[in-house]
Amino acid sequence: MKNVFKISASILLCISLAGCGAKQSLENNEPEQKYEDIEGPGKDFDWNAKVSPFDTKQTYEEKSGEENTSKSAAVLSTQNVLESRGKKITDKKVQEALKVVDSFYVNQENIDILVKAAGYNNQHDMYKKAWEELKKTYTVLNKDVNFKYQDINYNMNEYGPMALKVNNNAYGKTRWYTLNDYIVNNNKVYLSISVPNIDSYQYYLKASKKSNYKSFIEPLIEINKTSDSAANRIYAKLIFYLATVDFKGDGYVDLIGNNTDLNLRNNTDLYLVIRVDDSGNAEIDTENLLNLLRIDIGVVNENNREKLRELKFKIENSEQNSQQ
């Protein structure tokens, strides 16, 4: 059963495995999304909820079932390195671009910075847009947006964005990422960062302790494993995610290794482009937003990586020529 959960979770956590093609960038300042009627346990989902960073001294549960309380020297060290390097950066555009990243990976109590930079009014609108973009990759989700389960009709155009938010809440507990490199080219700030991953096993761990595991959650797992409908398999997985955190807007699961050294060894390299004008106003387009949110880290991530390397090569070449 444990492997089933891991495979299921990876579909959402590693969307790039679907082989996404390049998408056309969309302008910021998207109109407010239409709110749809919600039936079921998500009707009271709090879209304004924000998660706070985890305390480095924390009790967590190992896969063996044992509980441990410790303070991670490794995570603390990484946080100190990030803070120290940040203090040395004097370029205002880089500082503003990093505030956008910080609002997602360091402290999501400041996530409004990201929401504003992406051109949205609130988290609901931002994740609704992310869901619509995800549906362009998983076209099967466009055929039927309703998931009927235990006599409740789940409108997945609302429950889908909820699942994305809950999954991404976990990154708000990290308090760290590694800033590998950055380059400013006119109004564009290119960032190379390494960020932690989510332990999909934690969904299983939390779900297995729920009082409604047998009656509500386990049947969802069975649908995910056996349904002939590809859409229903995905929908069952997303409702499973939400049920694991009781359909709460501030729900989350632990990161891989949580506050242990494993957290720092298992990460993903992201390459982002954030626009910052001379007045310090930051903007992140849809492609880079999806990259930052870990919803689509395919083509745009690779393109950003190559562009950053190209710019760095030109700068180093120019510096060498000027010294000759």
C-alpha positions in Angstrom: 0.0 0.0 0.0 2.8 2.4 0.8 4.2 2.2 -2.7 0.8 3.0 -4.2 0.7 6.3 -2.2 4.2 7.2 -3.3 3.5 6.7 -7.0 0.2 8.5 -6.8 1.7 11.5 -5.0 4.5 11.8 -7.5 2.1 12.6 -10.3 1.3 15.9 -8.7 4.6 16.6 -7.1 6.6 16.0 -10.3 4.3 17.3 -13.0 7.3 17.6 -15.4 7.2 13.8 -15.7 4.2 14.2 -17.9 6.4 15.7 -20.7 5.0 19.2 -20.7 5.4 21.2 -23.8 6.3 24.8 -23.9 3.4 27.2 -23.2 2.9 30.8 -24.2 3.6 33.3 -21.4 0.5 35.1 -20.1 0.5 38.7 -19.0 0.1 39.6 -15.3 -2.9 41.3 -13.9 -5.3 38.5 -14.7 -9.0 39.2 -14.0 -10.4 37.8 -10.8 -11.4 34.2 -11.2 -15.1 33.2 -11.0 -16.0 31.5 -7.8 -18.1 28.4 -8.3 -20.5 26.6 -6.0 -18.9 24.1 -3.7 -20.5 21.0 -2.2 -19.0 18.8 0.3 -16.3 19.1 3.0 -14.4 21.8 1.2 -17.2 24.3 1.3 -15.5 26.0 4.3 -12.0 25.9 2.9 -10.1 29.0 4.0 -8.3 30.4 1.1 -6.8 33.2 3.2 -5.1 30.7 5.4 -1.3 31.0 5.6 1.2 28.6 7.2 4.0 29.7 9.4 7.6 28.3 9.2 8.3 25.2 11.3 10.2 25.5 14.6 13.7 24.0 14.1 13.2 22.2 17.3 10.4 19.8 16.4 8.9 16.4 17.2 8.4 14.3 14.1 7.6 10.7 13.2 10.0 8.4 11.4 8.8 5.8 8.9 9.4 3.2 11.7 6.7 4.9 13.7 9.1 6.2 16.3 8.9 9.9 17.4 12.0 12.0 17.7 12.5 15.6 18.9 15.6 17.4 17.6 17.0 20.7 16.4 18.5 20.4 13.0 21.9 21.9 12.9 22.0 21.4 9.1 18.9 23.3 8.5 19.9 26.1 10.8 23.3 26.3 9.1 21.6 26.5 5.7 19.3 29.3 6.9 22.2 31.2 8.3 24.1 30.9 4.9 21.0 32.2 3.1 20.6 35.1 5.5 24.3 35.9 5.4 24.4 35.9 1.6 21.2 37.9 1.4 22.7 40.7 3.5 25.7 41.0 1.2 23.4 41.5 -1.9 23.1 45.3 -2.5 21.4 45.2 -5.9 17.8 46.4 -5.3 16.4 44.3 -8.1 17.9 41.1 -6.8 16.6 41.9 -3.3 13.1 42.4 -4.6 13.2 39.2 -6.6 14.4 37.2 -3.6 11.5 38.6 -1.6 9.2 36.8 -4.0 11.0 33.5 -3.5 11.2 34.0 0.2 7.5 34.5 0.5 7.0 30.9 -0.8 10.0 28.9 0.6 11.0 30.9 3.7 7.8 32.3 5.2 4.4 31.9 3.6 3.0 34.3 6.0 4.3 36.8 3.4 2.8 34.9 0.4 0.8 38.0 -0.6 4.2 39.2 -2.1 4.1 36.3 -4.5 0.4 36.7 -5.2 0.9 40.4 -6.0 3.9 39.7 -8.2 2.0 37.2 -10.2 -0.8 39.7 -10.8 -3.5 38.2 -8.7 -5.8 39.4 -5.8 -5.6 36.4 -3.6 -4.4 32.8 -3.3 -7.7 31.5 -4.6 -7.2 33.3 -7.9 -3.6 32.3 -8.2 -4.2 28.6 -7.6 -7.3 28.6 -9.9 -5.1 29.9 -12.7 -2.5 27.2 -11.8 -5.2 24.5 -12.0 -6.4 25.8 -15.4 -2.8 25.6 -16.7 -2.4 22.1 -15.3 -5.6 21.0 -17.2 -3.8 22.0 -20.4 -1.3 19.3 -19.6 -3.7 16.7 -18.4 -6.4 17.2 -21.1 -8.4 14.3 -19.6 -9.4 16.7 -16.8 -11.3 18.9 -19.3 -13.8 16.2 -20.1 -15.6 16.0 -16.8 -14.8 18.4 -13.9 -17.2 16.6 -11.5 -16.2 13.7 -9.3 -19.1 11.9 -7.6 -18.0 10.2 -4.4 -20.2 8.8 -1.6 -23.2 10.8 -2.8 -21.3 14.1 -2.9 -20.5 15.9 -6.1 -17.0 17.4 -6.0 -16.5 20.3 -8.4 -12.8 19.7 -9.2 -12.5 23.2 -10.7 -12.6 24.2 -7.0 -11.2 21.1 -5.2 -8.3 20.9 -7.7 -6.9 24.3 -6.7 -7.4 23.4 -3.0 -5.2 20.4 -3.5 -2.5 22.4 -5.1 -2.5 24.9 -2.3 -2.5 22.2 0.4 0.4 20.5 -1.3 2.4 23.7 -1.6 1.7 24.7 2.0 4.4 22.2 2.9 7.0 24.4 1.2 5.9 27.2 3.5 7.3 25.2 6.4 10.8 24.9 5.0 12.4 28.2 6.1 15.2 27.7 3.7 16.4 27.3 0.1 19.9 27.5 -1.3 20.7 30.5 -3.5 23.3 29.2 -6.0 23.6 32.1 -8.4 21.9 35.2 -9.8 22.4 37.5 -12.7 20.6 40.8 -13.5 20.0 41.6 -17.2 18.1 44.9 -17.6 14.8 44.4 -15.7 15.1 40.6 -15.5 16.6 38.8 -12.5 17.8 35.3 -13.2 17.9 33.1 -10.1 19.4 29.6 -9.6 18.1 28.0 -6.4 17.9 24.6 -4.8 14.7 23.8 -2.9 13.5 20.9 -0.8 11.0 18.2 -1.8 7.9 16.9 -0.2 7.8 13.4 1.2 4.8 11.8 -0.4 4.9 9.1 2.3 3.7 11.7 4.8 0.3 11.7 3.1 0.0 8.0 3.8 1.2 8.4 7.4 -1.3 11.1 8.2 -4.2 9.4 6.4 -3.6 6.1 8.2 -4.3 7.7 11.5 -7.6 9.3 10.5 -10.7 8.0 12.2 -12.4 7.9 8.7 -9.6 6.0 7.0 -11.5 2.9 6.4 -14.8 4.5 5.5 -13.6 7.5 3.5 -9.9 7.5 2.6 -9.3 3.8 1.8 -12.0 3.7 -0.9 -10.4 6.7 -2.6 -7.1 4.8 -2.8 -8.9 1.9 -4.4 -10.5 4.2 -7.0 -7.0 5.7 -7.7 -5.7 2.2 -8.2 -8.4 0.5 -10.2 -10.8 3.1 -11.9 -11.1 2.8 -15.7 -11.4 6.6 -15.8 -8.1 8.5 -15.9 -9.8 11.6 -14.6 -11.4 9.8 -11.7 -8.0 8.3 -10.7 -6.5 11.8 -10.5 -9.5 13.2 -8.8 -9.5 10.5 -6.2 -5.9 11.2 -5.5 -6.5 14.9 -5.0 -9.5 14.4 -2.7 -7.3 11.9 -0.8 -4.7 14.7 -0.3 -7.3 17.1 1.0 -8.9 14.5 3.3 -5.5 13.8 4.8 -5.4 17.4 6.1 -9.2 17.6 6.9 -9.9 19.9 3.9 -8.3 22.8 5.8 -6.7 25.7 4.0 -3.7 25.7 6.3 -3.2 21.9 6.1 0.1 20.5 5.1 2.4 17.4 5.2 6.0 17.2 6.3 8.8 17.7 3.9 11.1 14.8 3.1 13.3 14.2 6.1 11.6 17.2 7.7 14.2 18.9 9.8 16.9 16.2 9.4 20.0 16.3 7.2 18.1 14.2 4.6 16.1 17.4 3.9 19.2 19.1 2.5 20.4 16.2 0.4 17.2 15.6 -1.5 16.3 18.8 -3.3 15.5 20.2 -6.8 17.2 22.8 -8.8 15.0 25.6 -10.0 15.9 28.4 -12.4 13.6 31.4 -12.3 13.2 34.7 -14.1 11.5 37.6 -12.2 11.0 41.0 -13.7 11.8 44.0 -11.4 11.5 47.5 -12.7 13.6 50.5 -11.6 11.0 51.3 -8.9 11.4 47.9 -7.3 8.1 46.4 -8.5 8.4 42.7 -9.0 6.5 40.6 -11.5 6.5 36.9 -12.2 4.9 35.6 -15.4 2.7 32.4 -15.5 5.5 30.1 -16.7 7.8 31.1 -13.9 5.0 31.1 -11.4 4.2 27.4 -12.2 8.0 26.7 -12.0 8.2 28.3 -8.6 5.1 26.5 -7.4 6.6 23.2 -8.6 3.5 22.6 -10.8 5.4 22.6 -14.1 9.2 22.5 -13.9 9.8 21.3 -17.4 10.7 23.4 -20.4 10.8 26.8 -18.8 13.2 25.6 -16.1 15.6 24.3 -18.7 15.3 27.5 -20.8 16.0 29.7 -17.8 19.0 27.5 -16.9 20.6 27.9 -20.3 19.9 31.6 -20.4 21.5 32.2 -17.0 24.6 30.2 -18.2 24.7 32.2 -21.4 24.6 35.5 -19.6 27.2 34.4 -17.0 29.5 33.3 -19.8 29.2 36.7 -21.6 29.8 38.6 -18.3 32.9 36.5 -17.5 34.2 37.0 -21.1 33.7 40.7 -20.9 35.5 40.9 -17.6 38.5 38.9 -19.0 38.7 41.1 -22.1 38.6 44.3 -20.0 41.6 43.1 -17.9 43.7 42.4 -21.0 
